[in-house]
Structures are given as structure tokens and as C-alpha cells.
């Protein structure tokens, strides 16, 4: 990832839930409507 993400609005949340990298990427990308390039 190239842009910083606030812990409360994305990656940190998924990390706490113990999701896998792939699941996190998919959910993160869909949640932000493609705002983050993957």
C-alpha cells in the first residue's frame, strides 16, 4: 500500500479480526470503492 490508513478506518480493524491477507485486501478494496490501488 502506498497511502497511510488510519487504524480506525480499515486495515487495523481487519488485522484485529485476524483475517487473511487476501480477505483483508478484498474487503478493504471494496469498502473504499477502489480508492486504494491494489
C-alpha positions as CSV (number, residue, x, y, z in Angstrom):
1,X,0.0,0.0,0.0
2,X,1.2,3.4,-0.9
3,X,-1.0,5.7,1.2
4,X,-1.3,5.7,5.1
5,X,-4.5,4.4,6.6
6,X,-5.9,5.5,9.9
7,X,-6.1,2.5,12.3
8,X,-9.8,3.0,12.9
9,X,-10.9,3.1,9.3
10,X,-9.6,0.0,7.6
11,X,-6.5,-2.2,7.8
12,X,-6.2,-2.1,11.6
13,X,-9.8,-3.2,12.0
14,X,-9.3,-6.2,9.7
15,X,-6.0,-7.1,11.3
16,X,-7.6,-7.2,14.8
17,X,-10.2,-9.6,13.4
18,X,-7.4,-11.9,12.3
19,X,-8.4,-12.0,8.6
20,X,-6.0,-13.4,6.0
21,X,-4.1,-11.1,3.7
22,X,-6.4,-11.9,0.7
23,X,-9.6,-11.4,2.6
24,X,-8.3,-8.2,4.0
25,X,-7.3,-6.9,0.6
26,X,-10.7,-7.8,-1.0
27,X,-12.8,-6.3,1.9
28,X,-10.6,-3.2,2.2
29,X,-10.7,-2.5,-1.6
30,X,-14.5,-3.0,-1.8
31,X,-15.1,-1.0,1.4
32,X,-13.2,2.0,0.0
33,X,-14.6,1.7,-3.5
34,X,-11.3,1.3,-5.2
35,X,-9.8,4.3,-3.5
36,X,-6.7,2.3,-2.7
37,X,-4.7,0.8,-5.6
38,X,-4.1,-3.0,-5.3
